[in-house]
């Protein structure tokens, strides 16, 4: 982060300087009292469980002398600190991030979607890095707090930024792009993640389209035209739209996809009047469209497709997304970061296209699928059977319906259900053997990476 003055912070947040000096400098921004240090601006967030104002004494002990607070009473005992009072610390953090990002004058790409947004974000990063010093969202920092903290990690050495924007409810992407003001937006797809909160896929579509809320003639929206909701969306003519998909009429036409399982994929991209043969060393046929979305966005910020393909050849996915691990002759595909019905099916496709003796799927439940959750889980189970996995293992209450669906297409002898991970651990010694290919996937809250680690240690 570039240093900024207390005066800038006060102006950006519409705050009041309660104590201190406007000329003092801040070199980083922190919301976690455990990580606060000298030179930080500490912003205590008021959450559902904790009010971080109570940790102010600890951050002062660590040498932090700049504070952005919303509780006036907290200012009384802060001694020689620089103290700015605001109405809401979360909103002030966001306002400050927007101010700071605007100062950097970066090329900005924002990425969202029901599934695939993190992989696509990483692809954009590797592509842009071929030409520009690029910053990106790390981990899952894609929310009201994570996006500002990501922005504060940038400095004036950077030329471009790719930021992931997530959401659980309508209006959240709108708030994030108000901070970012992206030049280009990417929507990977519209599925059923968070349908419990948004009511329908139409509601999810409208929430995703918030990424373009601040777009005008100088902006571009890149969409997956092979997604039914995006293909039928009525979009305004006030900004450019680039359509990427599986039809010849798409501006970026993806075709002749070959899926080699864990070894990756290859495909042909027809764009800008030329054909390009592309190989990706990452698993998942769905990544052909994701990579092409990234290439289309990069083309709009001054890169050639050839430069983009070179960047893609160097990429690695974020941990727990189709990560390959091996132990005792057993190959594990760790895709435990999160799950939705479409990504579950894609993971199963990767499993069955990977060379091995037995194809085993260990699946947990999927969250926020609304009143039809049971149907979606059973559909995944049936799909596993249709793809002829050799063994389907399900874990947890919601995953019981994956098992029920699996029994319909696989039969009872090829489906095993466990109420808890601990029950699975008790039987693992006798279940797996050298030559097995195992994929592990579920929603984040299931913490199925623990299953991966347990297999690795057995």
Secondary structure, 3 states (H helix, E strand, C coil): CCCEEHHHHHHHHCCEEEECCCCCEECEEECCHHHCCCCEEEECCECCCCEHHHHHHHHHHCCCCEEEECCHHHHCCCCCCEEEECCCHHHHHHHHHHHHHHHHCCEEEEEECCCCHHHHHHHHHHHHCCCCCEEECCCCCCCCCHHHHHHCCCCCCCCEEEEECCCCCCCHHHHHHHHHCCCEEEECCCCCCCHHHHCCHHHHHHHHHHHHCCCCCCCEEEEECCCHHHHHCCCCCCCEEEEEECCCCCCEEEEEEEECHHHCEEEEEEECCEEEEEEECCCCCCHHHHHHHHHHHHHCCCCCHHHHHHHHCCCCCCCCCCEEEEECCEEEEECCCCCCHHHHHHHHHHHHCCCCCEEEEEEECCCCCHHHHHHHHHHHHHHHHHCCCCEEEEECCCCHHHHHHHHHHHCHHHEEEECCHHHHHHHHHHHCCCCEEEEEECCHHHCCHHHHHHHHHC
